[in-house]
Amino acid sequence: MVRGEAVADEGDQARERYMASWVRAAVAGAGERPVLVVTGGFHRPALRTLVEAGGPKAEGGWPDVPAPPDGAIGGSFLVPYSFRQLDAFAGYQSGMPSPAYYQRLWEAGPRAAGQDLVRAVVERLRARNHPVSTAALIAAHSTASGLAALRGHPLPTRLDLLDGLAGTLVTDALDEPLPWTRRGPLSEGAHPVVVEMVAACSGDRVGRLHPDTPVPPLVHDVAARLTALGLDGARTVTLRLTDPADLTRSQVLHRLRVLRIPGFARVSGPADGTDPVFTERWEPAAGTGREAASGRVGHARRRPAGQPGRGPPPERVRPGYGRRAGPRPDGGPDRRGGDRARPGSAAGHAAPPRPDRGRAPGGPAHGRHRGRLVLPGGRGRPGSAAPA
């Protein structure tokens, strides 16, 4: 019933043929032993049909793994996943709607899951100054209970509760059907109450990798550096750029910004190196995907032997200029002359790597250090803000 009579598109059909080739190879190699296939429900009927129909046998027993294009680096790593990414309402076509509700349903049963759904919706709406009165909740409960009885449900289900809340809290005419009556992401212009209801049912839990999980070194290094610098919490950070410790924090945050690794967003600070502003403020942003982004950057920027590393996206790196926020840690004069600083000192701009420091021209600092962030005082120039 997941698929019904629907016909998969050409891309899904190609994927299913390739998956079926692996299943056939596993069955052939298992002999009399059973084979367990872990797959999405949508692909199950097609895989059974393709496997039973048979097909060409792969040379060597197993199908060939497609090689990446010339010049590309391929690989796969485990990354944490979040409820938000899993939610079908967020655009993941193979996802499930309202994962937080179904997680609670699995853990505590339908009654507790329903109570938590209503509580999450109410708390989210009230936190955004949308009035939700006790009378409205009573009306929503009565509506949901009536719908459950009409639909033959022993207890109000997710749809009963959402319909009851929407019927009570949404007092405007809607231009489109409620999102839980169809599959697909929320469309632009959805009613604000409906948007908050969907977000509340989505949840904000994020998975974690075991520390021993094989990942590119940049993943664990980013987490360790943020923890060591006190930047692993969900709080606003105000930095004084004249303070060496805060300047180090600023440099690390700017390196993550240049590499497009989520977690923090800069909301104020010097506009450029000539701006006489010596504080900047960073607010925690959606950190979901930080490990995935770190893994992608750390893996893609590894240098094969004899090849120069690849720098950060050029459109994200601006030439730095202006006055240095403080003296060089080693007490020496600025080699650029006068009061001009290397890019990335006061304003936090990313500095281009220095070929005279042993790096390949155009190569990033982390290309030389196997994907790790290079902090001031390391092997690079003291106090510099070379991109990680």
C-alpha positions in Angstrom: 0.0 0.0 0.0 3.0 2.3 0.3 3.5 2.2 -3.4 0.2 0.9 -4.7 0.0 1.1 -8.5 2.3 4.1 -8.7 5.1 3.8 -11.3 8.5 5.0 -10.1 10.3 7.5 -12.2 13.3 6.7 -14.3 15.8 7.6 -11.6 14.1 5.3 -9.0 13.9 2.5 -11.6 17.6 2.7 -12.2 18.3 2.6 -8.4 16.0 -0.4 -8.0 17.7 -2.3 -10.8 21.0 -1.7 -9.1 19.7 -2.6 -5.7 18.2 -5.8 -7.1 21.6 -6.8 -8.5 23.1 -6.6 -5.1 20.2 -8.6 -3.6 20.6 -11.3 -6.3 24.4 -11.5 -5.6 23.7 -11.8 -1.8 21.2 -14.6 -2.4 23.5 -16.4 -4.7 26.4 -16.2 -2.2 24.3 -17.1 0.9 23.4 -20.6 -0.3 20.7 -22.0 2.0 21.1 -19.1 4.5 18.5 -16.4 4.7 19.2 -12.9 3.4 17.9 -9.8 5.1 17.3 -6.8 2.9 16.9 -3.4 4.7 15.1 -1.0 2.3 12.4 1.6 2.2 8.9 0.3 1.9 8.4 2.1 -1.4 11.1 -0.1 -3.1 10.1 -3.4 -1.6 7.6 -4.6 -4.3 9.9 -3.7 -7.1 12.8 -5.4 -5.5 10.9 -8.6 -5.0 9.8 -8.6 -8.7 13.2 -7.8 -10.0 15.0 -10.4 -7.9 12.5 -13.1 -8.8 12.8 -12.3 -12.5 16.5 -12.8 -12.3 19.2 -11.0 -14.3 22.8 -11.1 -15.4 25.3 -12.3 -12.9 28.0 -9.9 -11.9 31.6 -10.9 -12.5 33.4 -11.8 -9.3 30.1 -12.3 -7.5 29.3 -8.7 -6.6 28.2 -5.8 -8.8 30.7 -3.1 -9.7 30.6 0.0 -7.6 30.5 3.1 -9.9 33.7 5.0 -9.8 33.7 8.8 -9.2 34.4 11.0 -12.2 38.0 11.8 -13.1 39.4 14.3 -10.6 36.7 13.7 -8.0 37.2 12.2 -4.6 34.5 9.7 -3.5 33.7 8.2 -0.2 30.9 7.6 2.3 30.6 8.3 6.0 28.0 8.0 8.7 26.5 11.4 9.7 24.0 12.2 12.4 20.4 12.7 11.3 17.7 14.9 12.8 14.0 14.7 13.2 13.7 17.8 11.1 15.6 16.2 8.2 13.5 13.1 8.5 10.2 15.0 8.4 8.3 14.6 5.1 6.9 18.1 5.7 10.5 19.5 5.4 10.8 18.1 1.9 12.3 14.7 2.4 10.1 12.6 0.0 11.0 9.3 1.7 10.5 10.7 5.1 7.8 10.3 7.6 5.5 13.1 8.8 5.8 14.4 12.4 8.6 12.1 13.6 8.6 13.5 17.1 5.0 12.3 17.5 5.7 8.8 16.2 8.8 8.5 18.4 6.7 9.3 21.4 4.0 6.9 20.2 6.6 4.2 20.1 8.0 5.0 23.5 4.9 5.7 25.5 1.7 4.8 23.6 -1.0 6.8 21.8 -2.4 8.6 24.8 0.9 10.1 26.0 1.9 10.8 22.4 -1.3 12.8 21.9 -0.9 14.7 25.1 2.7 15.6 24.2 1.6 16.7 20.7 -0.9 19.2 22.1 1.5 20.4 24.7 4.3 21.0 22.1 1.9 22.9 19.8 0.6 25.1 22.6 4.0 25.9 24.1 5.4 26.8 20.6 2.5 29.0 19.8 2.5 30.8 23.1 6.3 31.3 22.9 5.6 33.2 19.7 3.0 35.4 21.4 0.1 33.6 19.6 -2.9 33.5 22.1 -4.0 30.0 23.0 -6.7 30.2 25.7 -7.9 27.4 27.9 -11.3 27.6 26.3 -9.7 27.1 22.9 -7.9 24.0 24.2 -11.2 22.6 25.6 -12.8 23.1 22.2 -9.9 21.5 20.4 -10.0 18.5 22.7 -13.8 18.1 22.1 -13.4 18.4 18.3 -10.5 15.8 18.3 -12.5 13.4 20.4 -15.5 13.8 18.2 -13.5 13.2 15.0 -11.9 10.1 16.6 -15.3 8.6 17.4 -16.6 9.5 13.9 -13.5 7.8 12.3 -13.7 4.7 14.5 -10.5 5.4 16.5 -10.4 4.2 20.1 -8.2 7.2 21.0 -7.5 10.5 19.1 -4.8 9.9 16.5 -2.3 12.5 15.1 -4.7 13.5 12.4 -7.6 13.8 14.8 -5.6 16.1 17.1 -4.2 18.2 14.3 -7.6 18.6 12.7 -9.1 19.6 16.1 -6.4 22.1 16.8 -6.6 23.6 13.4 -10.3 23.9 13.5 -10.1 25.8 16.8 -6.9 27.9 16.4 -7.1 28.8 12.7 -9.8 31.4 12.4 -8.9 32.6 8.8 -9.8 31.1 5.5 -7.1 28.9 4.1 -6.0 29.1 0.5 -5.0 25.5 0.4 -5.7 22.2 2.1 -4.0 21.4 5.4 -0.6 19.9 4.8 -1.3 16.6 6.6 -4.0 15.8 4.1 -1.4 15.1 1.4 2.3 14.3 1.1 5.0 16.8 0.4 6.6 19.9 2.0 4.8 22.9 3.3 4.1 25.4 0.6 5.0 29.1 0.7 2.3 31.2 2.3 1.1 28.5 4.7 -0.9 29.8 7.7 1.5 30.7 10.6 -0.4 28.6 13.0 -0.2 25.6 10.7 3.5 26.2 10.2 4.1 26.1 14.0 1.9 23.0 14.4 4.0 21.1 11.8 7.2 22.3 13.4 6.1 21.2 16.9 5.2 17.8 15.6 8.6 17.5 13.8 10.7 17.8 16.9 14.3 18.9 17.3 16.2 15.8 18.3 19.5 15.2 16.6 21.4 11.9 16.5 24.9 11.4 17.7 27.8 9.4 16.4 29.9 7.2 18.6 33.3 8.8 19.2 35.0 5.8 17.5 32.9 6.1 14.3 35.3 6.5 11.3 34.9 10.0 9.9 37.2 12.6 8.3 39.4 14.1 11.1 37.8 17.5 10.6 34.5 16.3 12.1 36.0 15.4 15.5 38.5 18.3 15.4 35.7 20.9 14.9 33.8 19.5 17.8 36.9 19.3 20.0 37.9 22.9 19.2 34.5 24.3 19.9 34.3 22.5 23.2 37.8 23.6 24.2 36.9 27.3 23.4 33.6 27.1 25.2 31.6 27.5 22.0 29.7 24.2 22.1 26.7 25.6 23.9 23.5 27.1 22.6 24.1 30.7 23.7 24.9 34.0 22.2 28.6 34.8 22.2 30.0 38.3 22.5 33.7 38.6 21.7 36.2 41.4 22.4 38.6 41.3 19.5 41.3 43.0 21.6 41.4 40.0 23.9 43.7 37.2 22.6 41.4 34.4 23.8 38.3 36.0 22.2 40.3 36.8 19.0 41.1 33.0 18.8 37.4 32.2 19.2 36.5 34.7 16.5 39.1 33.2 14.1 37.7 29.7 14.6 34.1 30.9 14.1 35.1 32.7 10.9 36.9 29.7 9.6 33.7 27.6 10.0 31.7 30.4 8.3 34.1 30.3 5.3 33.8 26.6 5.1 30.0 26.9 5.3 29.8 24.7 8.4 26.6 25.6 10.3 26.4 26.3 14.0 26.9 30.1 14.5 25.8 33.2 12.7 27.6 36.5 13.1 25.1 39.3 13.8 27.3 42.2 14.6 30.9 43.3 14.5 33.3 45.4 12.4 32.2 45.8 8.8 35.8 45.7 7.6 39.4 46.2 8.9 39.0 50.0 9.1 35.8 49.9 11.1 36.7 51.0 14.7 34.5 48.3 16.3 36.3 45.8 18.6 33.5 43.6 19.6 31.4 41.1 17.6 28.4 39.0 18.5 27.6 35.5 17.3 24.3 33.8 17.8 23.7 30.0 17.7 22.1 29.1 14.4 20.6 25.8 13.3 23.5 23.4 13.9 21.8 20.5 12.2 24.2 19.2 9.6 27.4 20.4 11.2 28.9 17.0 11.3 27.8 16.3 7.7 29.2 19.6 6.5 32.5 19.0 8.4 32.7 15.5 6.9 32.0 16.7 3.4 34.6 19.5 3.6 37.2 17.4 5.4 36.9 14.6 2.9 36.6 16.7 -0.3 39.6 18.9 0.7 42.1 16.0 1.3 45.0 16.3 -1.0 46.2 13.3 -3.1 49.9 13.0 -3.1 51.6 15.6 -5.3 48.4 17.7 -5.8 47.8 21.1 -4.2 44.9 21.4 -1.8 41.8 23.2 -2.6 40.9 26.4 -0.8 37.5 27.5 0.6 34.8 28.7 -1.8 36.3 31.9 -3.4 33.0 33.9 -3.1 33.2 33.5 0.7 36.7 34.9 1.1 37.2 38.6 0.9 40.5 40.4 1.1 41.2 41.6 4.6 42.5 45.0 5.3 42.7 47.6 8.1 44.3 47.9 11.5 45.3 44.9 13.6 43.1 44.5 16.7 46.2 44.0 18.9 50.0 43.4 18.7 51.3 40.3 17.2 51.7 37.5 19.8 55.4 37.2 19.0 55.9 41.0 19.5 57.3 41.4 16.0 56.2 44.1 13.4 53.6 43.4 10.8 55.5 42.2 7.7 53.0 44.0 5.5 54.2 47.3 6.8 52.5 50.1 8.8 49.4 49.2 10.7 48.0 47.0 8.0 47.2 43.5 9.2 47.1 40.2 7.5 43.6 39.4 6.3 41.5 38.0 9.1 43.0 39.7 12.2 40.6 42.4 13.4 37.6 41.9 11.1 37.9 38.1 11.1 38.3 37.8 7.4 39.8 34.5 6.1 43.4 34.9 5.1 44.8 33.3 1.9 47.5 30.7 2.7 51.1 31.8 2.4 53.2 29.9 -0.1 56.4 30.8 1.9 55.1 28.7 4.8 55.5 25.5 3.0 51.9 25.2 1.6 51.2 24.7 -2.0 50.0 27.9 -3.7 46.3 28.1 -3.3 46.2 25.4 -0.7 44.3 25.8 2.6 45.9 25.5 5.9 44.0 22.4 6.7 45.2 20.7 3.6 48.6 20.5 5.2 47.3 19.4 8.6 45.0 16.6 7.4 41.8 18.4 7.8 42.3 20.0 11.2 41.8 23.6 12.1 45.0 25.6 12.5 44.9 27.8 15.5 47.1 30.9 16.0 50.5 29.9 17.4 50.5 26.7 15.5 52.7 25.9 12.5 51.2 28.8 10.5 52.0 32.5 11.1 51.3 33.5 14.8 48.1 35.3 15.1 47.0 34.7 11.5 43.5 33.6 10.5 44.3 31.3 7.7 41.2 29.4 6.6 40.8 26.0 8.1 
